[in-house]
C-alpha cells in the first residue's frame, strides 16, 4: 500500500510543463540582493531547494520595470542588464539541479511599512492614494500611470521567458498594488477601475492580459491573491462563495492558469458551513488548479513567529495529506519550513519528519 506522503510526489501537468511533484517553494522576501542584483549566493540558495526535491520554486518578489515598483534597495529587480544576468544564473542553477522556477513579479503600490519612500521626490502610487482605509500616503494613479505599470509587467514577463524561466507568478496579494485595486478599503475610484468587486478586478485583468500577450498562450501564469492584508488580517475581498466566484471569473477569462491562494494557516475554513480552505473554494468555483499555503508542517503562522520571536514547532502532515488526496487543491507551497530545511521534500519522502528543524526568525539573518 502506498504511503500517504506519496500524494505530495505525484507529477503535475501544467499545460506543457511537467512538475515532478506537488511541492512548491513559496515566495519569500529575503532582501539579499544589493542594488537589486541577485548574486551567486542567491543562485546557490535557490539551487539548494531544487536539489532538495522542490518541484517548483517561486522566487521572492521582484520589482517590475517601473520606478515606483518598490523602495527596498536589496529586493531584486526584474529589469536591467545586470539584474537579469543574475536571474539567468539562478535559472541555470535551478535547472541544473532538476528544478522548475517562476519569478514573482511585484509592485508594492503604496506600502504600509515605515520606509515607503523613494529617492528623487518620487511619490508612491496606488489606486486612490491610500495605504489603508482613510489614511493617505501617496498619490492616486492617473490613466498614464496605469498604462505604464501594466506595460512594465509585460516588459518583465517577456524578460522572464527570454532568460529561461518556466512560467510567471504575479503578486496580487497582501495589500500590495494589485490587491489595493481589489480591495474597497483602498480603491475608492469612480472610473472604470473602481466600483463593485468585479469592476475592481479591471486593473489586474489588464495586467494579466498584457503578460499573456507578451509570453503567449502556453507559458504558465500564476496569480497569487489573498483575503487578508499585512495590516488587516480580518479583511475580506469576498465574504461568500458567490462573491468569490464573481471575483475569480474575470481573472480566469484574462488568462490565469493557476491560483496561489495565500492564507496564514492552510487548515482554516474560508466560509462558514464548509471545511474548504481558500484554495479549495477557488478550485471548486474557478475550475483552475490551486496552490495552498500557510504554516505547512509548522504550528504557527509567520507574523506571529516573527513578531514575538517564538519558535514555530514542527507538526505532522496528516490533515494536509488528507485534503490533497481528496483533491481539495493541487499543489502545496512551503515557506519558512524550506528556509530551515532545504531538503524538506527528501526528508518527508524518506519518513524523516523527526529530523526537520523548527523555524525561528533568527534563520532569516543569513541566506543559506
N, C-alpha and C positions, 0 to 999 in steps of 0.2 A: 504494500500500500504506500502511495506517495506521501512524503512528509507535507504537512500543511504549508511550510515555508516555500514549497515549490511553486506556489501561486505567484510569488514575487519574481520567479526566474523563468516564467514563460515569455518567449519573444512577443513583441508587439509590433504590428504593422501600422505605420503612419504614412499613408499614401505609398510612395515608392521607397520610403525609408524604413528599414527594419531595425528596431531597437532590440538588443539581446535579452533584455529583461525589463521589469516594470519599475525599476528603481531610478529615481531622478534626484540629482543634486539641486536643491533649491537655491535661488539667487540670494546671495548674502553680501551686503556692502562691507568690504574689508578696508577700503581707503589705504591701500598699499601700493599705489601707482603714482609716484611723484610726478607732477607735471602732466598728469593724465595719461601717462605712458605705462602700459603693463610690461614689466621686465621679466628676465629669466626666472626670477623667484615665483612670479605669478604663473608662468607656464608650468613650472615644476609642481606647484600647488594643485593645479587642475589635473596634471598628468597623474599624480598620486591617486586621486579619486577614480580616474578612469582605470588605472592599474588595479585598484582595489575592488573593481567589479561594478561600478556605477554604470548603468545602461545609457543614461542621458544626463549630461551636465548642462545646466542653465547658468550662465555666468552671473556674477554680480551685476547690478545695474550699471549701464554705461551711458554716458551723456551723448545724446544725439548732436548732430552738426548744427547747433544753434547757440548763440551767445548767452541765452538765458536758461539753458538746459539744466545747469546746476552750478553750485558755488564751492564745492569741496575740491581743493586743488589736488587731492590724492585719489579721487574717484576717476577711473579710467574713461577716456574719451573713446567715441567710436567714429572718429574722423581725424584727418591729418595723417601725413605720411608716416611719422614716427610711431604714433599710437597704433595705426593699422598694421605696421610691420610687427609690432609687439603682439598684436592679436593673431597675426599669421603664425607666429612662433607657437602661441598657445594651441591653435588648431592642429598644427603639425605634431605637437607633443601628445595631445589627447588622442588623435587618430593613431599615432604610433603605438599607443597603449591599448588600442582596440575600442576606444570610446566614441561617443557621438556628442556634439556640443552645439548649443544655440546661444547667441548673445541675448541679453535682455536689454532692450532699447528703452531709454528713460529720459523723461523731462520732469523735474521736480515741481514745476509750477511755482506757486507762492508757498514756500516751505514754512513749516511751523516751528522749525528749530531756532536756536539763538543766533545762528550765524548766516541767516538767509540774506546776505548782501553780496553785491557784485562790485568789481572794480570799474573804474571809468564811468561812474554815475549811471550804470545800467540798473533799471528797476526790475525786480521780479514781476512776472506776469501770470495772470490766471483769468478764468472766465469773467469774474466780477471784481477783481482786486481784493478778494477776501482770502485770508488763510484759514479762517473758521467762521461760523456764523456770527455776524456783527462785528468782526474785527478785520479792518483793512491792514494790508502790509505790502502793497504793491499797486499795480495798475491793471485795469481791465483790458483784455486783449482786443485790439481792433481786428477788422477783417484782414488787413495786411499781415498782422501778427499771426493770425490763424493760418493763413495761406503759407506763410514762411515756415511755421513749425511743422505743418503737415508735409511740406516738401522736404524738410530736414529729416523726418522719419524715413522718407523714401531714399534719400541720399545714403543714410547709414544702413538701411536694409540692403540696398544694392551693393554696398561695400562688403557686407557680411557674406553675401552669396559669392562675390568675386574672390574673396580670400579663403573660401573653402568651408565655411560653417555649414552645418547640416539643416538648419532651419532658423527661425527667429521667434523670440518671445517679446511681446510688447507689454510694458508695465502699465497697467491700468488700475492699480490697487492703492490702498493705504493712505489716501488723501493727497496723492501727487497729482500732476496736471490733468491727466485723462479722468481720474476719479473726481477731481474738482469740478469737471464738467458734468459727470454723472450725478453728483450729489446736490440736492436742492439747497443744502446749507451753504454751499459755496458758489452755486450757479444761480444768480438772480437775473440773468439776461432776459430781455424781452424780444430778442431777434430769433432767428431760426435755430440757434444753438441753446436756447433756454426753453422753459415751459414744463410740460409733463415729463414723466420718466422716459418715455420713448424719444421725445424731442431732445432730451439731454444726452442721448447717445450719439447725436449727429457728429460731434467733433471726433469721437472715437471711430465712427463709421468712415469718416473721411480719411483718417489716419490709416485704418485697415485697408481701405480701397487703394490708397496710394502705395502702401507697402506691397499689396498684392499685385498692383500694376507693375511695379519695378522688379519683383522677383519671379513673376509668372505663376501659373495655376498650380504647379506641382511642388512648390517649395513650402515645407510645413510652417504654419503660422499659429502661434500660441498667444492667447490673451490671458494675462493674469488679472483677476479682479477680486475684490473683497467687499463685504458689507462694512466692516469696521475700519476706522481710521486710527492712525497712531495717537491722535489726540482725543479720540472718542470711540471707545470700544463698543458702545451701545448703538452707534449709528447704523442705519439700515437704508440701503437703496431700495430693496423690495421687502415688504412686510408680509407678503403672502406668496404662495406658489404662482398664483395668477399674475401678480406683478412681476415676478422673476421671469416668467415665460415671455411677457411683453418686452422686458428689458433685453433678453437674450436674442430674440428673433432678428432685429436689425443687425446685430453683430455677426450672427451666423450668415445672414444674407450678404454681408460685406466681405466675408471670406475667412472667418476664423475656423481653423481646423480642430483645435483643442482648447478647452478652458482650464486654466490653472486656478483653482478655487481656494483662495487663501483664507484659512481660519486659524485661530490661535490654538485650538485643541480639536483634532480631527474627529473625536468621538462625540462631540456635542451636536444634538439635532438642530437643524436650521429653523424649522417651523413646528408649531405645536401639532400634535396628533400623528407624528411620524418620527421614526428614528433616523431617517435620511439626513446626512450632513449636507453642506452646501454643494459639494462635488456630486453627491448622489442625486440631489434635486436637479442640478444643472444638466447632468447626463440624461435624466428622465425627461426633462422638458425640452431640451435642445436636440437630442439625438446625437450629440457630438461626444467624443471621448473626453474624459476629465482626469485631472491630476488632483489628488487630495494632498493636504499638507497640514501640519500643525502638531508639534510636540510628539512626533512619531518616535517611539521607543524611549521617550523621556516623560517624567511625571509632571513637568511644569513648563509653562509657556515661556517664550523668550524674554518678554519685557519684565516678567516677574523675576526671573533668574538674573537678568541684567541689572535691574534697579535695586534689588535687595542683596545682591551678591550671593544669593542662595544657590546651592548646588542642585542641578536637575538630575535626579537619580534615574538609573536605567530601569525600564519596565519590560513586561512581556509584550508579545505581539499578537496574542490570541484574537482580540477584537478586530484589529486591523486586518488580519488574515481572513477572518470570517466575512468581513464586509467585502474584501477583494474577491473572495471566492464566490460571493453572491452576485458579483458584477455591479456593485454599487458605484464603483469608479474603476478606472483602467490602470492608472499609474500612481505611484506613491513617492512624494518628494520629502526628502530629509534635509535639514539644515545643520543645526548645532551638532547632531549626532555624528555627522560626517566631518565636522571640524576636528573633533577629538578622536574619531575612529575612521581614518581614511579608507580602511579596508572593511567597513561595516558590511557590505554585501557578502564578502567571502566569509567573514566571521559568522554571520547569520546562517548562511547556507551550510556551513560546517557544524552547526549546532553549538557555537561557542559564545552564546549570549552572555555567559558569566565573565567573558574576557572584555566585554565592552566597557569603555570608560564613561563615567558620568560627565556632565557638562558644567563648567563654571566659567564665569566671564573672563577669568584670567587667561583662558585659552585664546582669547581674541587678540592678545598682545602681539603674537607673532604669526607669521604666515608659514605654517608647516603642513 
